[in-house]
Amino acid sequence: GLSADGTTGLDGGFPFGDVLNYKQRLQQRALRAELEYPLIENWTTLVRLARSEDVATSTDPATASNNTNIRTRIDQWSWENRLDFGEWNALVGLEQHRDSGKNYRAGLDKSVTQTAAFAELGAHLGIFDATAAIRQDRNSTVQNKTTYRLGLALRPINGLKLFANYGTGFKAPTINALFYPGSGNPDLKPESSKGWDAGVRWNSTTRWGDVSLGATYFYQDITNLIEWIPPAGGGWMWFPINASPIIKGWELEGRLSLEHAYLRANWTVQSAKEKSYGYPLARRAKEKGGIGIGVDSGIWGVDAYLAIVGPRFSTPNYTDPMAGYTKLDARAWVEVMEHVRLTARVENAENRHYEEVKGYGVMPRVWYLGVEGRY
């Protein structure tokens, strides 16, 4: 269970100017329950129920149009069955989620229901691993869709793994994208995609410690990707459109472990451009990655990670450029008694000023302290 309640002071923004008493209260509630049970030796079933709710209430004594009461709720259930027969395993299941949204000021009351059946089969035969999966989605706003995925891995020698995957994808528009007052687009088409990746991973024990290296090439062709863009003539209310980009590139990763200490790094080089017009997708850096270092003694541990993000554009079509940035996060923990840990972490340790989205600031340096129980 999770419950959060917060109040935020808002700027008036275009076209209202600064508003000192404009506030938004956001209440969030989430509940989830799971039951997992082995029916027989090779068959485990799992049932999951969940509900999440958000209530956003905006109040502004000076501007009536800023006063809103928006409620969203997501109800979900799923039933999964795992079958394990050694070299062969399977997963079969059903799931459903129902999204509902109400905007009392705008008179909006909409809901979307999506139900899916899925199955996956895996085989582990000597030096080969193979997987095949299929999924059928039924959505109340768009046509039914069937997607699938195929994967193959080969381990020709000890420590070396070659792999390749091919699959298709589907995503229906959200309630906000379809119906949000003033900006929703009820004519949006669902996203669909096809893509593949291939790569190599190598693990070995050397005199410097355990070494792991990996490289993956990925390619994804998306049709009707839902992107939010500003109006052509200017204005503050963005609206969603369908775009058709190709996203491709390399992911590189490495890790060195020496007794209790470790060093890890990753780097991604990618191109994410719309096919018809060639402009880059919003907020996707050509290069990004990070480096981390840590120690885990079993009784105490420390870890630091430096994220590196290159320059990108906040809006498609080469507009609203944003500079690259680095961000340092760190955490530490110590076991004070059996099953009980004291934890601490700091995010944005260097107190960097940067933007994830143009015009929106980020949190400064933030400290967290906690107690963690593990049983």
Protein Blocks (a to p, Z undefined) as FASTA:
>chain_A
ZZddddddddfbjakbpafklccddddddddddddddfblmlccdddddddddddddddf
klmklpccdddddddddddddddehjaccdddddddddddddfknopacddddddddddd
dddehjaccdddddddddfkbccdddddddddddfbghiacddddddddddddfklmmgg
hjacfkbccddddddddddddddddfkbccdddddddddddehiacddddfkopjbdcdd
ddddddddddddddddehjbccdddddddddddfklopacehiafbdcdddddddehlac
cdddddddddddfbghhiaiadddddddddddddfbghiacddddehklopacdfbghia
cddddddddddddZZ
